[in-house]
Amino acid sequence: DPSLEFTRGGLFVLGDSRRSDLQRTGYRLQDNKLVRLVWPALDQPTQIEPQLAVLLENVSELQVRFYVAGAGWVNQWPQPNAPLIGLPAAVELTLTIEGRGQVQRILRVNG
């Protein structure tokens, strides 16, 4: 199933200045629901489960594409058997919502 996982910065950290402002986050389609996943640590063992939050129901499809300089829009990043040159310039998310149609967003990636 299509999904998107990334590490984001800018998390507000209250009190403990030793804690990182980075957070591992993901989005996936699960049982016709768009779900956000948040892991408690960046480098987590596989047995640690993320916290789940349902963001949207009645989602029948999630499509994820990446805009890579020199390659255009691709369905997977990093590309298998291709050298990793850098981050994609953008991520395109397309949701198909039952009774509403498609919603598409293109998000610029800060590299």
Stockholm file with secondary structure:
# STOCKHOLM 1.0

chainA/1-111         DPSLEFTRGGLFVLGDSRRSDLQRTGYRLQDNKLVRLVWPALDQPTQIEPQLAVLLENVSELQVRFYVAGAGWVNQWPQPNAPLIGLPAAVELTLTIEGRGQVQRILRVNG
#=GR chainA/1-111 SS CCEEEEEECCCCCCSCTTSCSCEEEEEEEETTEEEEEECSSSSCCTTCCCEEEEEEESEEEEEEEEEETTTEEESSSSCTTSCCCSCCSEEEEEEEETTTEEEEEEEECCC
#=GC SS_cons         CCEEEEEECCCCCCSCTTSCSCEEEEEEEETTEEEEEECSSSSCCTTCCCEEEEEEESEEEEEEEEEETTTEEESSSSCTTSCCCSCCSEEEEEEEETTTEEEEEEEECCC
//
